[in-house]
Amino acid sequence: MTLFTTGLRRVLPAAGALALACGPQAAAAHEFWIQPERFWLSVDAATPMVLQVGTGAERQRSQLPIRRVLRFDAAAPGGEALDLRPALTLGAETADGALGFSRPGAYVVTLRSDAAAQSHLSAARFNAYAEEEGLTPALEARAARGLRAIDASERYSRQTKALIQVGEGGDQGAVVKPVGLTLEIVPEASPYALPRPATLPVRVLYEGRPLAGALVKITDLAHDAAPHEQHRTDGEGRAGFAMPADGAWMMDVVWTRPLTDEGVDFETVFSSLSFGFPAGAR
């Protein structure tokens, strides 16, 4: 049994345990990502995938409803955009969809939700969450307004990408190009290209521009109680991580902006990038 199959079966609990993805306390589980059973596929083969939320003890299958999905597509080798929405089966018993492609190379699968979900937290919980995720705009706004002792609310969206390798080699260009998300982790080298470099450099973009000071984390999904490594982006939105050699991995970043007279205090984006290697890749 591969690592990816084990990871998929881990997140198919009874329906009663799937409530974190959309309720008012959803921000307690910050991470959200696409988890295919396999990140590497043969040409014309298919793999089931699920949407996951939370890590460690909080990890479970997301309950994101189809009505909240604004986008589910793939950037193919050569730049073609493929609409994958017909492949979604959110809420089905065993998987949230399937992925399969007909040409070799690296594909960037993208899912974006709307920002209809909300989180309402006590002052202590919100302050701790903002500190943990490096949400400088929220911390500075609350301090400037004298609101650190006041409860806080946010509306938020989930925006995520997964890197799927089809066949051997092929065009890797889609991996290093932005796909137009509000908040996006863009690798500056494909983890699937050979020879594989020692460092995985990434750039974080917010509304299309480099984002400085964002806290980017990378998590080994087989040992996900805590991030494997984390760094703040520099003035050009860049950070570097040790290149993983095998297993399944998820990078994530969170950013927010203050709101005025819109019913909540902040608008937050949770963004992630998942990728992985076949068994024995090292």
C-alpha positions in Angstrom: 0.0 0.0 0.0 1.4 3.4 -0.9 1.7 6.4 1.3 -1.0 8.2 -0.7 -3.5 5.4 -0.4 -3.0 5.3 3.4 -3.5 9.1 3.6 -6.7 8.9 1.6 -8.3 6.2 3.7 -7.3 8.1 6.8 -9.8 10.9 6.0 -13.0 9.0 5.2 -14.7 9.2 8.7 -18.4 9.1 9.5 -20.3 12.1 8.3 -20.8 13.4 11.8 -17.1 14.1 12.1 -16.9 16.3 9.0 -18.2 19.7 10.4 -15.1 21.9 10.4 -15.0 23.1 6.8 -17.9 25.6 6.7 -19.1 26.4 10.2 -18.4 29.6 12.2 -15.4 28.0 14.0 -13.8 26.6 10.7 -10.7 28.8 11.0 -9.6 26.6 14.0 -8.5 24.2 11.2 -6.4 26.5 9.1 -5.0 24.1 6.6 -7.0 23.0 3.5 -5.6 21.1 0.6 -6.3 18.7 -2.3 -5.2 15.2 -1.4 -5.1 12.8 -4.3 -4.5 9.1 -3.7 -1.5 9.4 -6.0 0.4 12.6 -7.1 2.1 10.7 -9.9 -0.1 9.0 -12.6 0.3 7.1 -15.8 -1.1 8.7 -19.0 -4.8 8.2 -19.1 -4.9 6.8 -15.5 -7.1 8.3 -12.8 -6.8 8.7 -9.1 -9.5 9.6 -6.5 -8.9 12.7 -4.4 -10.4 14.2 -1.3 -10.3 17.7 0.1 -8.8 17.8 3.6 -8.9 20.3 6.4 -6.7 20.6 9.5 -3.6 18.7 10.5 -2.6 16.5 13.4 -5.6 15.6 15.6 -7.8 18.0 13.7 -7.2 16.4 10.2 -10.3 15.2 8.5 -12.2 15.3 5.2 -13.6 18.7 4.4 -17.3 19.3 4.0 -17.1 22.1 1.5 -20.4 22.2 -0.5 -20.3 22.4 -4.2 -22.2 25.7 -4.2 -19.2 27.4 -2.7 -16.7 26.2 -5.3 -16.0 29.1 -7.7 -13.2 27.3 -9.6 -11.9 23.8 -10.1 -9.5 23.5 -13.0 -6.0 22.5 -14.2 -3.2 24.3 -15.9 -1.9 21.7 -18.4 1.6 21.3 -19.9 1.8 23.9 -22.7 -0.6 26.3 -20.9 -4.0 24.9 -21.8 -6.7 25.4 -19.1 -8.9 22.4 -18.3 -12.3 22.7 -16.6 -12.5 20.0 -13.9 -15.7 20.9 -12.3 -17.6 17.9 -13.9 -15.1 15.6 -12.0 -16.2 16.9 -8.6 -18.3 14.7 -6.4 -18.2 16.6 -3.1 -19.9 14.8 -0.3 -19.8 11.4 -2.0 -19.1 8.4 0.3 -15.5 7.6 -0.7 -14.0 10.6 -2.6 -14.6 14.2 -3.6 -13.6 13.6 -7.2 -11.1 12.0 -9.6 -8.1 13.3 -11.5 -6.7 12.0 -14.8 -4.9 13.5 -17.7 -3.9 12.4 -21.2 -0.5 14.0 -21.8 2.8 13.7 -20.0 4.0 16.5 -17.8 3.1 18.5 -14.7 -0.4 19.7 -14.1 -1.5 22.4 -11.6 -4.9 21.5 -10.2 -6.6 24.6 -8.6 -9.7 24.9 -6.4 -11.1 28.2 -5.1 -14.0 28.7 -2.8 -16.1 31.8 -2.3 -15.6 34.0 0.9 -19.0 33.2 2.3 -17.7 31.3 5.4 -17.2 33.2 8.6 -15.3 32.7 11.9 -16.1 34.5 15.1 -13.5 34.1 17.9 -12.9 35.4 21.4 -10.2 38.1 21.7 -7.8 35.6 23.2 -8.3 33.0 20.5 -8.2 35.5 17.7 -5.0 37.1 19.0 -3.4 33.6 19.4 -4.5 32.6 15.9 -3.2 35.8 14.3 0.2 35.4 16.1 0.4 31.7 15.0 -0.3 32.5 11.4 1.8 35.7 11.2 -1.3 37.8 10.3 0.5 41.2 10.7 -2.3 43.3 9.2 -4.8 42.0 11.8 -2.4 42.4 14.7 -1.5 45.9 13.6 -5.1 47.0 13.0 -6.3 45.7 16.3 -3.4 47.4 18.2 -3.9 50.7 16.4 -7.7 50.7 17.1 -7.2 49.5 20.7 -9.2 46.3 20.0 -6.9 43.6 21.2 -9.3 42.8 24.1 -12.3 42.7 21.8 -13.7 39.6 20.1 -13.0 39.5 16.3 -14.6 38.1 13.2 -13.6 37.3 9.7 -14.9 36.0 6.4 -12.7 33.7 4.5 -12.0 31.7 1.4 -10.0 28.6 0.7 -7.7 28.6 -2.3 -5.5 25.6 -3.1 -3.3 24.0 -5.7 -2.0 20.4 -6.2 0.8 19.4 -8.5 0.1 16.2 -10.5 2.8 14.5 -12.5 1.7 12.4 -15.5 4.0 10.0 -17.1 7.8 10.5 -17.1 9.2 13.9 -17.5 7.3 16.2 -19.8 6.8 20.0 -19.6 7.1 21.4 -16.1 6.3 25.0 -17.0 2.8 25.2 -15.5 4.3 24.6 -12.0 6.2 27.9 -11.9 3.4 30.1 -13.3 0.8 31.9 -11.2 -2.8 30.8 -11.8 -4.5 34.0 -10.6 -5.5 33.2 -7.0 -5.9 36.0 -4.5 -3.2 34.4 -2.4 -0.9 32.0 -4.1 2.3 30.0 -3.4 4.2 29.8 -6.7 7.2 27.4 -6.8 10.2 28.8 -8.7 11.4 25.3 -9.5 9.3 22.2 -10.0 9.8 19.5 -7.4 9.2 17.0 -10.1 12.0 18.2 -12.5 15.2 16.2 -12.6 17.9 16.6 -11.4 16.0 17.7 -8.3 17.7 20.8 -6.6 18.5 20.8 -2.9 16.2 23.8 -2.3 12.6 24.4 -3.2 12.2 28.1 -3.7 8.7 29.7 -3.7 7.2 33.1 -4.1 4.0 34.2 -2.4 1.7 36.5 -4.3 -1.2 38.5 -2.9 -3.6 40.1 -5.4 -0.9 39.5 -8.0 1.9 41.2 -6.2 4.8 39.8 -4.1 3.9 39.5 -0.5 6.5 40.3 2.1 6.4 39.1 5.7 4.0 36.2 5.1 4.6 33.0 7.2 4.9 30.0 4.9 4.9 26.5 6.3 5.6 23.1 4.8 4.2 20.0 6.4 5.1 16.3 5.9 1.6 14.8 5.6 2.7 11.5 7.1 3.9 13.3 10.3 1.6 16.3 10.4 1.3 17.2 14.1 3.6 20.3 13.4 5.1 21.9 10.3 8.4 20.4 9.1 9.8 23.9 8.3 8.5 27.5 8.2 9.9 30.8 7.0 8.7 34.4 6.5 8.9 35.7 2.9 11.5 38.4 2.2 10.8 41.8 0.6 10.3 40.1 -2.8 7.8 37.5 -1.4 10.3 34.7 -1.6 11.2 31.9 0.8 13.2 28.7 0.4 12.7 25.2 1.9 14.7 22.0 1.8 13.5 20.0 -1.2 11.6 16.9 0.0 12.8 13.6 -1.4 9.7 11.4 -1.0 6.3 11.3 0.6 3.4 13.7 0.4 3.7 17.4 1.4 1.6 20.5 1.9 2.7 24.1 2.0 0.3 26.7 3.3 0.1 30.5 4.0 -2.6 32.7 5.4 -3.1 36.5 4.9 -5.8 39.0 5.8 -7.0 42.6 5.3 -9.1 44.8 7.6 -12.6 45.6 6.6 -14.8 48.6 7.5 -18.6 48.5 7.8 -19.0 45.1 6.2 -20.3 43.1 9.1 -17.0 41.4 9.9 -13.6 42.7 10.9 -11.3 41.0 8.3 -11.3 39.2 5.0 -8.8 36.2 5.1 -7.5 33.8 2.5 -6.2 30.4 3.4 -3.9 29.2 0.6 -2.0 25.9 0.1 0.1 23.9 -2.3 0.2 20.1 -2.2 2.6 17.7 -4.0 4.1 14.3 -3.5 6.3 11.5 -4.9 5.7 7.9 -5.7 6.9 5.2 -3.3 10.6 4.7 -3.5 11.2 8.1 -5.1 14.3 8.8 -3.1 
